[in-house]
Amino acid sequence: MEKRRVVITGMGAVTPLGNSVDETWAAVKAGKSGVGPITHFDCTPNKVKYAAEVKNFDPAQYMDASAARKMARFTQYAVAAAKMALDDSNLMGNQAVLDETGCILGVGIGGFEITESGCISYYKSGCSKTPPMTIPELIPNEAGGNICMQFHLHGPTFAVSTACSSGTDALGTAFDMVRNGRMDVCLAGGAESTINGYAVVAFEVLHALSSGFEDPAKASRPFDKKRN
């Protein structure tokens, strides 16, 4: 069968450079860095003191506040970006199309801050208790599931988890399924938010994080002559 042409009809973004596609792209073109001092937790004991955090994000702008409270941070970002993409493509409210629309997201780890807090609660309780939403919030496919529930997408939905290439692989998977006629419309991308003490320590011991710079904006330079 002849393969179909695939087009992008809408985009959304929540990133350390901005909370929209326009803000993010403007910062990229200006050569700005999204890296700064860590604010999500007290990093005093850590060697690494900076990270690329999303800034000034208010989930209430994109979803019901009560729903947001039941989501891990990476899911809130994913739902917000999905809303932007659906608005941008003029699909919001077009239920005939959304009934057939799929959702494929790349998520390498998922709700890591939920994993951390759940384990702390578990040990503090004498290994007998953990918050009831621990599992629903930490699993990688939570983001796609919440997107589908929020915006009434009823097509194929699953998560791609291939570490640092998860988002790219999800885009490629969605592209291939649309091109081959398995779906007509698919919302695809990547979501992650792993900036917490547990994650930073875990990546520190792998020597996988940049450290030692007075200027955080110069910290991560994988292709520089003086790479760090």
C-alpha positions in Angstrom: 0.0 0.0 0.0 1.3 3.5 -0.8 2.4 5.3 2.3 0.5 8.5 3.1 2.0 12.0 3.6 2.0 13.1 7.3 1.6 16.7 8.4 1.8 18.5 11.7 -1.4 20.5 12.3 -0.8 21.8 15.9 1.9 22.2 18.5 2.3 22.8 22.2 5.2 23.1 24.6 6.0 23.4 28.3 9.8 23.7 28.6 12.6 25.3 30.7 12.8 28.0 28.0 9.1 28.9 28.1 5.5 27.7 28.6 4.5 27.9 25.0 5.9 27.1 21.5 6.5 30.8 20.7 8.3 31.5 24.0 10.4 28.4 23.7 11.4 29.0 20.1 12.2 32.7 20.7 14.5 31.6 23.5 16.2 29.0 21.3 16.8 31.5 18.6 18.2 34.0 21.1 20.7 31.4 22.5 19.2 31.4 26.0 19.7 28.7 28.5 16.9 27.2 30.6 19.4 26.0 33.3 19.3 27.8 36.7 19.6 27.1 40.4 17.4 24.2 41.7 14.2 25.4 43.4 12.2 22.2 43.5 14.0 20.8 46.5 16.7 21.7 49.0 19.9 20.7 47.1 22.3 21.7 49.9 23.7 18.1 50.3 24.1 17.7 46.6 27.1 18.3 44.4 24.8 19.4 41.6 23.1 22.7 42.4 21.3 23.6 39.1 18.9 22.1 36.6 16.6 23.0 33.7 13.3 23.5 35.6 10.1 24.7 34.1 9.3 28.1 35.5 6.1 30.0 36.4 3.9 27.1 35.4 0.3 27.3 36.7 -1.6 24.1 35.9 -5.0 25.9 36.6 -4.5 27.7 33.3 -4.9 24.4 31.4 -6.9 22.0 33.5 -9.2 21.7 36.5 -7.3 22.3 39.8 -8.8 19.2 41.4 -7.6 17.1 38.5 -4.2 18.6 38.6 -3.8 17.6 42.2 -4.1 14.0 41.2 -1.3 14.3 38.6 2.5 14.0 38.8 4.4 17.1 37.6 5.3 15.5 34.2 1.6 14.8 33.5 0.6 18.3 34.3 3.1 19.5 31.7 1.9 16.9 29.2 -1.8 17.9 29.6 -0.9 21.6 29.2 1.1 21.0 26.1 -1.6 18.7 24.7 -4.2 21.4 25.2 -2.1 23.9 23.3 -1.6 21.5 20.4 -5.3 20.7 20.2 -6.2 24.4 20.3 -3.5 25.1 17.7 -4.9 22.5 15.3 -8.5 23.6 15.9 -9.4 20.1 17.0 -10.7 21.0 20.5 -14.4 20.2 20.6 -14.4 18.3 17.3 -15.5 15.1 18.9 -16.0 13.2 15.6 -12.2 13.5 15.0 -11.2 13.1 18.7 -13.0 9.8 18.9 -10.5 8.4 16.5 -7.4 10.4 17.7 -4.6 8.5 19.3 -2.0 9.6 21.9 1.6 8.3 21.9 3.9 9.9 24.5 7.6 9.3 25.2 8.2 9.1 29.0 11.6 7.8 30.2 10.8 7.6 33.9 7.5 9.2 34.9 6.5 10.6 38.3 9.9 10.4 40.0 8.9 12.8 42.7 5.9 10.6 43.5 8.3 7.6 43.7 10.5 9.5 46.1 7.7 10.7 48.4 5.9 7.3 48.3 9.0 5.5 49.4 9.6 8.1 52.2 6.0 7.6 53.4 6.4 3.8 53.2 9.4 3.7 55.5 8.1 6.3 57.9 5.0 4.3 58.3 6.9 1.2 59.3 6.7 -0.2 55.8 2.9 -0.4 55.9 1.5 2.6 54.2 1.9 4.9 51.1 -0.4 7.5 49.6 -3.3 5.9 47.7 -2.5 7.7 44.4 1.2 6.6 44.4 0.9 4.1 41.6 -1.6 6.0 39.4 0.6 9.1 39.5 4.1 7.6 39.0 3.5 5.2 36.0 4.8 6.5 32.6 1.4 6.1 30.8 -0.3 8.3 33.3 0.3 11.3 31.1 -1.3 9.8 28.0 -4.2 8.5 30.0 -5.0 11.8 31.6 -4.7 13.6 28.2 -7.3 11.2 26.8 -9.6 11.6 29.8 -9.3 15.4 29.8 -9.9 15.9 26.0 -11.9 12.8 25.2 -9.5 11.1 22.8 -10.6 7.5 22.2 -7.9 6.2 19.7 -4.9 4.0 20.5 -2.9 5.3 23.5 0.4 4.1 24.9 3.7 5.2 26.3 7.1 4.7 24.7 10.0 4.4 27.2 13.4 4.4 25.7 15.4 6.6 28.1 16.6 9.9 26.6 15.2 9.1 23.1 11.6 8.4 24.4 10.1 11.6 23.0 11.7 11.2 19.6 10.8 7.6 19.4 7.2 8.4 20.3 7.0 11.0 17.5 8.5 8.4 15.1 6.0 5.8 16.2 3.1 8.1 15.7 4.4 9.3 12.3 4.7 5.7 11.2 1.2 4.7 12.3 -0.4 7.7 10.5 1.7 7.1 7.4 0.7 3.5 7.2 -3.0 4.2 7.8 -3.4 2.7 11.3 -4.5 6.1 12.5 -5.6 9.3 10.9 -4.7 11.7 13.7 -2.3 11.2 16.7 -1.2 13.5 19.4 2.5 12.7 20.1 5.5 14.1 22.0 7.4 13.6 25.2 7.1 14.5 28.9 9.4 14.3 31.8 10.1 16.0 35.2 12.7 14.2 37.3 14.2 17.1 39.3 14.1 15.9 42.9 16.7 14.8 45.4 16.4 11.1 44.7 16.9 11.6 41.0 19.8 14.0 41.3 21.7 11.7 43.6 21.0 8.7 41.3 22.3 10.6 38.3 25.2 12.1 40.3 26.6 8.6 41.1 26.6 7.8 37.4 28.6 11.0 36.7 25.9 11.9 34.3 25.3 15.5 35.5 27.2 18.7 35.0 28.6 20.4 38.1 31.1 23.0 39.2 30.1 26.0 37.2 29.5 29.4 38.8 27.3 30.3 35.9 24.6 27.6 35.5 23.8 28.8 32.0 27.2 27.4 30.9 26.9 24.1 32.7 25.7 21.6 30.1 28.0 21.7 27.1 28.1 18.2 25.5 29.5 19.3 22.2 31.9 22.0 23.4 35.7 21.7 23.2 35.6 22.0 27.0 32.6 19.7 27.4 31.1 19.2 30.8 
